[in-house]
Amino acid sequence: MAEDLDNRWYYNVDTGKAEKGPARRGFLESRLGPYATREEAERGLDELHRRNAVMDEEDKRWEEG
């Protein structure tokens, strides 16, 4: 199980870079993930923005009835 945690990727919003390995205490709020690959992690922030835009549109439609 610990080996699985060591092989996952994260996107660090503070550094703007993908990082491999388990989350370190105090750094959880700075990282998105986990992701299976470096490429997925590198797209982490873009994916977050895309999902937020979708949710904002859904909220707008709901509020408008």
Secondary structure as GFF3:
##gff-version 3
##sequence-region A 1 65
A	DSSP	alpha_helix	2	6	.	.	.	ID=ss1
A	DSSP	beta_strand	9	12	.	.	.	ID=ss2
A	DSSP	beta_strand	17	20	.	.	.	ID=ss3
A	DSSP	three_ten_helix	28	30	.	.	.	ID=ss4
A	DSSP	beta_strand	31	35	.	.	.	ID=ss5
A	DSSP	alpha_helix	38	42	.	.	.	ID=ss6
A	DSSP	alpha_helix	44	64	.	.	.	ID=ss7
###
